[in-house]
Amino acid sequence: MAQKTMIQAITDALAVELKNDENVLVFGEDVGKNGGVFRATEGLQDEFGEDRVFDTPLAESGIGGLAIGLALEGYRPVPEIQFFGFVFEVMDSVVGQMARLRYRTGGTRTAPITIRAPFGGGVHTPELHADNLEGLMAQSPGLKVVIPSTPYDAKGLLISAIRDNDPVVFLEHMKLYRSFREEVPEGEYTVPLGKAAVRREGTDVTIIAYGAMVQESVKAAEALEKDGVSAEVIDLRTISPLDTETIVASVKKTGRVVMVQEAQKQAGIAANVIAEINDRAILSLEAPVMRVTAPDSVFPFSQAEQVWLPNHNDIIERVKEVLAF
């Protein structure tokens, strides 16, 4: 079993599905000959041809419209939005059209579209490139929103997304692309959408996170263990729909929760997760659920992003607060 980075796992997943189904098409800005800005599609055009993996004009609205038309004709489009901060240019296609297609047609048509896009801070990108806009997608009925935190999950979740008959927004945190490797099986396998993973078992407090904040949460849990605190870490993996069953089971075990997101406090999905916990397990709580988030301000220029972004020290501080309540 090969050791792969997340970007290699994503390329692998795309190759598996291009081989598996001739109706799978990969397209976007520079995804063809150049292999994408992060090389996620490197070599795929050479292997599968320009009719299956192709470049589009620099126009996100056109990419979205093309994806909808292809889906209606029986294809499984996998468009790439080069950076998710540019999703505003294609919001009508995603939220106004793809998300409503099954309902609008009375279930006679579907939109098996997987929108891939990099996002997230910590890699010093220009303005609009790193913005955490996943909350906008999670608040839009009809969309599934997936954010892997490991290479293994990235491949299995992407294959599941491409095979899903409804639109999936598949967000890839840029900081995770090449930050570490892990064993990723060859060939095809799937990781189910809508199912969280318990990354670390614990009994004193539950830390819930997604994307790059999962790694920060595990780091915090390891540090807390040295102080005698047993922290459970849940990786949501899919933020819409939420795996409330796994969340509630952990809350009932630990009685204390810290929700972590890279997005601003008013953005992301932390508030929704906390509301679900209050609805389903409030009597199991020994303290209010606390949050670790970025400040409610525009994502800063790269020189200031390390001050702005949450990290494992912020998580440790919040855990100590919730334990001391």
Disulfide bonds with the S-S distance in Angstrom:
none
